[in-house]
Amino acid sequence: MEQDIQQPDFSLMADNLSQVAVHLGRCAHLPAIDGGVHLAQTLQTVLERIGALENAINRRFDEADRRMNRRFDEIDQRVTAA
């Protein structure tokens, strides 16, 4: 008896390879595939925003410190004058 040997379907293989090529081409859009450029840019943006937040917090603490010092000076002047 002769065995039924299946033959390759080259048309199906060509279509599948075309689809693989399309989807491999889309890998360039993945953040880690573009050499990390997108991730580095995003990280830089995050670091800049953290720096801006730190500056804003420092500015507010400096303002509060100046107000407190002014009030302490006013209290000190009242106590000294009395």
C-alpha positions as CSV (number, residue, x, y, z in Angstrom):
1,M,0.0,0.0,0.0
2,E,1.2,3.4,-0.9
3,Q,1.1,5.9,1.9
4,D,-0.7,9.2,1.4
5,I,2.2,11.7,1.5
6,Q,1.1,15.3,2.0
7,Q,2.7,17.9,-0.2
8,P,3.6,21.4,0.9
9,D,1.1,24.1,0.1
10,F,3.5,26.8,-1.3
11,S,0.7,29.3,-1.8
12,L,-0.4,29.0,1.8
13,M,3.3,29.3,2.9
14,A,3.8,32.4,0.8
15,D,0.6,34.0,2.2
16,N,1.7,33.2,5.8
17,L,5.2,34.5,5.2
18,S,3.6,37.8,3.8
19,Q,1.6,38.1,7.0
20,V,4.6,37.4,9.1
21,A,6.5,40.2,7.3
22,V,3.6,42.6,7.8
23,H,3.5,41.9,11.5
24,L,7.3,42.0,11.9
25,G,7.3,45.4,10.2
26,R,4.8,46.6,12.9
27,C,7.3,45.7,15.6
28,A,9.1,48.9,14.8
29,H,6.3,50.7,16.6
30,L,7.0,48.9,19.8
31,P,8.7,51.2,22.4
32,A,11.5,48.8,23.2
33,I,12.2,48.0,19.5
34,D,13.0,51.5,18.4
35,G,16.3,51.3,20.2
36,G,14.7,52.5,23.4
37,V,14.4,56.1,22.0
38,H,10.7,56.4,22.9
39,L,11.3,55.0,26.4
40,A,14.2,57.4,26.9
41,Q,12.2,60.4,25.8
42,T,9.3,59.4,28.1
43,L,11.7,58.9,31.0
44,Q,13.3,62.3,30.3
45,T,9.8,63.9,30.3
46,V,9.0,62.2,33.6
47,L,12.3,63.4,35.1
48,E,11.7,67.0,33.9
49,R,8.2,67.0,35.5
50,I,9.6,65.6,38.8
51,G,12.3,68.4,38.7
52,A,9.6,71.0,38.1
53,L,7.5,69.6,41.0
54,E,10.6,69.6,43.2
55,N,11.2,73.3,42.3
56,A,7.6,74.2,43.0
57,I,7.7,72.4,46.4
58,N,11.0,74.1,47.3
59,R,9.6,77.5,46.3
60,R,6.5,77.0,48.5
61,F,8.7,75.9,51.5
62,D,10.9,79.0,50.9
63,E,7.8,81.2,50.9
64,A,6.5,79.6,54.1
65,D,9.9,79.9,55.7
66,R,10.0,83.6,54.9
67,R,6.5,84.2,56.3
68,M,7.4,82.3,59.5
69,N,10.7,84.3,59.9
70,R,8.8,87.5,59.4
71,R,6.3,86.6,62.1
72,F,9.0,85.5,64.5
73,D,10.8,88.8,63.9
74,E,7.5,90.6,64.7
75,I,7.0,88.6,67.9
76,D,10.6,89.2,68.9
77,Q,10.2,93.0,68.3
78,R,7.1,93.0,70.4
79,V,8.7,91.1,73.2
80,T,11.8,93.3,73.1
81,A,9.8,96.5,73.1
82,A,7.7,95.4,76.1
